[in-house]
Each structure stands twice: as C-alpha cells, then as structure tokens.
C-alpha cells in the first residue's frame, strides 16, 4: 500500500533559495515575463530583491534602502 503524504507535512517552497546567481535570476524573470502578467512580474521582482538583499540593491543604485 502506498503511504499518503499530507500537504501540511510538506516543506514550504521559497524561490529565493534557488536564485543564487545572475543566470538563475535571469531565467526566472524570463519565464515570468512570458506570462505577460504585471502582478506576477511585481511579485517576481520582490523575490529577486529578497534574494539579493534590498540593502545591496539600494547601495548599487545609489539610493537609500527605504
């Protein structure tokens, strides 16, 4: 008999664990852009910001983190 797995027992999936380098980020954003969904793009940009770190992004852009 096959053992059943409860959804509640599965680990949480977080895409930022897989956005380790520029190539992974570029591939992720390319897939998102193909969906032509502005809300999904906004969420993906948030994922990238979390993966890279907002402080690092703000510093590279020459603006305050806020």
CNS distance restraints for C-alpha pairs under 8 A (distance, minus, plus):
assign (resid   5 and name CA) (resid   9 and name CA) 7.09 0.50 0.50
assign (resid   5 and name CA) (resid  10 and name CA) 7.87 0.50 0.50
assign (resid   6 and name CA) (resid  10 and name CA) 7.03 0.50 0.50
assign (resid  15 and name CA) (resid  19 and name CA) 6.71 0.50 0.50
assign (resid  15 and name CA) (resid  47 and name CA) 7.19 0.50 0.50
assign (resid  16 and name CA) (resid  20 and name CA) 7.56 0.50 0.50
assign (resid  16 and name CA) (resid  47 and name CA) 6.15 0.50 0.50
assign (resid  16 and name CA) (resid  48 and name CA) 7.05 0.50 0.50
assign (resid  16 and name CA) (resid  50 and name CA) 7.00 0.50 0.50
assign (resid  16 and name CA) (resid  51 and name CA) 5.03 0.50 0.50
assign (resid  17 and name CA) (resid  51 and name CA) 7.52 0.50 0.50
assign (resid  18 and name CA) (resid  24 and name CA) 7.24 0.50 0.50
assign (resid  19 and name CA) (resid  24 and name CA) 5.33 0.50 0.50
assign (resid  19 and name CA) (resid  25 and name CA) 5.48 0.50 0.50
assign (resid  19 and name CA) (resid  48 and name CA) 7.31 0.50 0.50
assign (resid  19 and name CA) (resid  51 and name CA) 6.30 0.50 0.50
assign (resid  20 and name CA) (resid  24 and name CA) 6.52 0.50 0.50
assign (resid  20 and name CA) (resid  25 and name CA) 7.58 0.50 0.50
assign (resid  20 and name CA) (resid  51 and name CA) 7.47 0.50 0.50
assign (resid  21 and name CA) (resid  25 and name CA) 6.39 0.50 0.50
assign (resid  22 and name CA) (resid  26 and name CA) 6.05 0.50 0.50
assign (resid  23 and name CA) (resid  27 and name CA) 6.16 0.50 0.50
assign (resid  24 and name CA) (resid  28 and name CA) 6.14 0.50 0.50
assign (resid  25 and name CA) (resid  29 and name CA) 6.14 0.50 0.50
assign (resid  25 and name CA) (resid  48 and name CA) 6.90 0.50 0.50
assign (resid  26 and name CA) (resid  30 and name CA) 6.04 0.50 0.50
assign (resid  27 and name CA) (resid  31 and name CA) 6.31 0.50 0.50
assign (resid  28 and name CA) (resid  32 and name CA) 6.30 0.50 0.50
assign (resid  29 and name CA) (resid  33 and name CA) 5.98 0.50 0.50
assign (resid  29 and name CA) (resid  41 and name CA) 7.65 0.50 0.50
assign (resid  29 and name CA) (resid  44 and name CA) 6.93 0.50 0.50
assign (resid  29 and name CA) (resid  45 and name CA) 8.00 0.50 0.50
assign (resid  30 and name CA) (resid  34 and name CA) 6.34 0.50 0.50
assign (resid  31 and name CA) (resid  35 and name CA) 6.95 0.50 0.50
assign (resid  32 and name CA) (resid  36 and name CA) 7.34 0.50 0.50
assign (resid  32 and name CA) (resid  37 and name CA) 7.72 0.50 0.50
assign (resid  32 and name CA) (resid  40 and name CA) 6.81 0.50 0.50
assign (resid  32 and name CA) (resid  41 and name CA) 6.11 0.50 0.50
assign (resid  32 and name CA) (resid  44 and name CA) 7.24 0.50 0.50
assign (resid  33 and name CA) (resid  37 and name CA) 7.27 0.50 0.50
assign (resid  33 and name CA) (resid  41 and name CA) 6.66 0.50 0.50
assign (resid  37 and name CA) (resid  41 and name CA) 6.25 0.50 0.50
assign (resid  38 and name CA) (resid  42 and name CA) 6.16 0.50 0.50
assign (resid  39 and name CA) (resid  43 and name CA) 6.28 0.50 0.50
assign (resid  40 and name CA) (resid  44 and name CA) 6.11 0.50 0.50
assign (resid  41 and name CA) (resid  45 and name CA) 6.12 0.50 0.50
assign (resid  42 and name CA) (resid  46 and name CA) 6.35 0.50 0.50
assign (resid  43 and name CA) (resid  47 and name CA) 6.30 0.50 0.50
assign (resid  44 and name CA) (resid  48 and name CA) 6.25 0.50 0.50
assign (resid  45 and name CA) (resid  49 and name CA) 6.14 0.50 0.50
assign (resid  46 and name CA) (resid  50 and name CA) 6.17 0.50 0.50
assign (resid  47 and name CA) (resid  51 and name CA) 6.12 0.50 0.50
assign (resid  48 and name CA) (resid  52 and name CA) 6.08 0.50 0.50
assign (resid  49 and name CA) (resid  53 and name CA) 5.56 0.50 0.50
assign (resid  49 and name CA) (resid  54 and name CA) 5.57 0.50 0.50
assign (resid  49 and name CA) (resid  57 and name CA) 7.24 0.50 0.50
assign (resid  50 and name CA) (resid  54 and name CA) 6.48 0.50 0.50
assign (resid  52 and name CA) (resid  56 and name CA) 6.88 0.50 0.50
assign (resid  52 and name CA) (resid  57 and name CA) 6.99 0.50 0.50
assign (resid  53 and name CA) (resid  57 and name CA) 6.42 0.50 0.50
assign (resid  54 and name CA) (resid  58 and name CA) 5.98 0.50 0.50
assign (resid  54 and name CA) (resid  65 and name CA) 6.40 0.50 0.50
assign (resid  55 and name CA) (resid  59 and name CA) 6.08 0.50 0.50
assign (resid  55 and name CA) (resid  65 and name CA) 5.48 0.50 0.50
assign (resid  56 and name CA) (resid  60 and name CA) 6.20 0.50 0.50
assign (resid  57 and name CA) (resid  61 and name CA) 6.26 0.50 0.50
assign (resid  58 and name CA) (resid  62 and name CA) 6.03 0.50 0.50
assign (resid  58 and name CA) (resid  63 and name CA) 5.17 0.50 0.50
assign (resid  58 and name CA) (resid  64 and name CA) 5.86 0.50 0.50
assign (resid  58 and name CA) (resid  65 and name CA) 5.16 0.50 0.50
assign (resid  59 and name CA) (resid  63 and name CA) 6.10 0.50 0.50
assign (resid  59 and name CA) (resid  64 and name CA) 7.10 0.50 0.50
assign (resid  59 and name CA) (resid  65 and name CA) 7.52 0.50 0.50
